[in-house]
Amino acid sequence: MMNVFATVVDVKPDASGYSVEVSCKRQIACISCTSEQNCTVGVMVKDAGDKLIRWKLSTPQALQKGQIIEIVFPQKILLQFEMIVYFIPLVSLMIGALLGESFLDPLFKEKEIGSMLCSILFSWFGVKLAKHFVSIFEKSYQKKIVLRRILI
């Protein structure tokens, strides 16, 4: 289970109590690493800046915008979302490149144009498919995110 401190962004009443949208900073491992200054990953993470992650949860407790709360959710959720977001477009890109090389490259004078065009098309399709799956899974995982306590 992961414990995360989050800020309440939006609160809406619903049938089971309140639907709450929270945001929290993305946690990175480089913060606690001793070689953060000498590592290229640590430098790149600093350059990328802070990223906010938004979560939705249902709770019977009334919350207000701006409150800081602690939420708990299984790490499995985060890993599955990452798998969907990274794996589906990457596999789509590779399938597109292979199909383009096999079927489209013989049709063009420039041998790589078919695989490039097919890769771009399949990558776009993979991103759209990943977004679709994320929206489907987001609704089912909303019930697994639990409000642990209200800090402020």
Buried (B, 14 or more C-beta within 10 A) or exposed (E): EEEBBBBBBEBEEEEEEBBBBBEBEEEBEBEEEEEBEEEEEBEEBEEEEEEEBEBBBBBEEEBEEEBEBBBBBBEEBBEBBEEBBEEBBEEBBBBBBBBBBEEBBEEBEEEBBBBBBBBBBBBBBBBEBBBEBBEEBEEEBBEEBBBBEBEE
